[in-house]
Each structure stands twice: as C-alpha cells, then as structure tokens.
Amino acid sequence: MELQDIRDVIIIGSGPAGLTAALYAARAELKPLVIAGSAPGGQLMLTSEVENYPGFPTGIMGPELMAHMDKQAKHFGAEVINEDVTSVSFAHAPFSVKTHSAEYFAHSIIIATGAEANWLGLDNEQRLRGKGVSACATCDGFFFKDKEVVVIGGGDSAMEEALFLTKFATKVTVLHRRAEFRASKIMLKRAQDNPKISFVTDVTVTDVLGENNVGGVRIKDNNTGQERDIAAGGYFAAIGHSPATKIFKEAGIETDEKGYITPKRFTETNIPGVFVAGDVHDHRYRQAVTAAGEGCKAALDVEKYLAEREGQPLPLPQEQWGKSE
C-alpha cells in the first residue's frame, strides 16, 4: 500500500456533526474523506422547517440546511462519497474503513453516524414524518402552537416531551402500552400535575390518521380489543433512540449500556486516533447546533492529534499491509 493512499482523516456520517467536522478538517488542509452513507444528510433531511439553527432568522428547510453544509465542506476541499460503511478495523494504524465498493485507510477517524429515533413501525407514521409526526419536541414543538397533540411512550423521555409541549399545545395526551409507567416518580408526578396533560394507558397505537397532515391516531384497548380514534394535530414518538454503533462496537469502541459511544478524553474514544461527534454519543441534547459544535471539536482534536505525531514513523505491519514503496 502506497503511503499516499492513506488519508489524514476519514469522517463517517454526513449530518451536522460530520459535515462540520469535514469543514474544519478541510480548512486545516487535512483533505478529509466523508463517507456520507447511501442516504446522506442525517435526520434533518426528514425535518421540514428548522427555526432554531443560528444564522437563519426566518428559518430554513432541513434538507436545504444540509445542502448548504455539504456545499461549504466541498468548497474547502472535503471529498464526499455517498456509500454505506460495511466494516471498520481499528486494531492498528492505519485504520481501515470498508464500503461495498472499496477499502479506505486513514491515520484518524471521526465517527458521526448519529442516532435514529425508534418508531412503532406504522406505515402512516413514516409517511407523515415532517407533516405532524416528530420525535423531537424541542425541535418541532413551536409548530404545534394551539393544537392538541399525542405523545407515545411511558419513560422519562415521554414525560419530558409532554411537559415541553404544554408550552405550545392546548392539550397533550400521553399514550402508553402498559398500565404502569417506566418514568421516574418525580417526572411522572410533574406530568400528572400539569393540567394540560392527560394519560391513556394499556393501549396500542394502530394507525396515524390524516392525508397530508396528522389528524389523529387510532388506538386499541389491550384488554378489550376495542378501537377508537383520538383527534390530534401532532404525533410525537418518545420511545427512545438507537445509535448507529454496531460496527464500531465490533471493532472495539466502548459504548454505554444503551449503545452510545463514550468519549474518554474530549472527543477521543478509547482507541487513540478514533474520535466521535454528535448524536452517536449525545443522548441528552440531540440538537443540530450541538452536533455541529461537536463536529468542530472533533476536527480540532484530530488536527492536534496528527500534529503531535508528525514525523513519527507510521506502523505498517508487513504481514497485513506489505511494504510501502
């Protein structure tokens, strides 16, 4: 393998974290390669209007914001390929990243693959995403001012979403499949004490109603099997998120019990040279602006990491890589 074939940094993921990291790395002349995935852009590609990202006083459509980020990163020299990563190897430097069509090598890696909201798997739930269906009250709550909404879930996240939505909605109905809640007592009490929040338990949501926008939900009583409809202008899924970390765990990256990557020092993971940014480790804030900030930090950490190792011989185990020419 030729030494010139080894990249300074490969960024896996193309949401706000990945593309901001690409921008900073490109401006530092690290010539980053962004492996964006076959569906690039992250969750903002499914978001209609974004009003809380700085710099856009009247808001901006999610896909348009991601297009700006992509164009800006490429303007400064980032290379972006729209392929999915199939496996990685972090056993030694240079690190290996494989896609369906090629294998790439780099001195450093930034993992920015994000986390996907968990859904019930209903056809209309997916069809109406961005049209009244959401998984982030802090992102989209403002758009449901003076509307009635439903929140699906029974944990702390569901209670937090419901409480936040009371700032805008006239009524919030929490729908839970069990009779008992998993939420902590203090969070449950806060929700129960709020006059805008009501609860329907022991029910299964079987459909999201509406043609072009959410008009309500259909629920089934788990005890009697009887179905009924609840009118609502908004539907919020609050049943957790799943970080995209499977292939990284297999490569030795440490995660917490929920699968989120746990940085050890700043943005660096337990493997030196492998960094993380965005929702793939942040299960608290999950905002585009915080993800972008972490992408900036990861790129700066990569720049420092590479500078500290400048001039050091690169380990190239002959049995695997062969001799460089």
Secondary structure as UniProt FT lines:
FT   HELIX           3..5
FT   STRAND          6..12
FT   HELIX           16..27
FT   TURN            28..29
FT   STRAND          33..35
FT   TURN            40..41
FT   HELIX           42..46
FT   STRAND          49..50
FT   TURN            54..55
FT   TURN            57..58
FT   STRAND          60..61
FT   HELIX           62..75
FT   TURN            76..77
FT   STRAND          79..81
FT   STRAND          85..89
FT   STRAND          95..99
FT   STRAND          103..111
FT   STRAND          115..117
FT   HELIX           123..127
FT   TURN            130..132
FT   STRAND          133..134
FT   HELIX           137..140
FT   HELIX           141..144
FT   TURN            145..146
FT   STRAND          148..152
FT   HELIX           156..165
FT   TURN            166..168
FT   STRAND          171..176
FT   HELIX           185..193
FT   TURN            195..196
FT   STRAND          197..201
FT   STRAND          203..209
FT   STRAND          216..221
FT   TURN            222..224
FT   STRAND          227..231
FT   STRAND          234..237
FT   STRAND          241..243
FT   HELIX           246..250
FT   TURN            251..252
FT   TURN            257..258
FT   TURN            266..267
FT   TURN            272..273
FT   STRAND          274..276
FT   TURN            279..281
FT   HELIX           288..308
FT   TURN            309..311
FT   HELIX           318..321
//
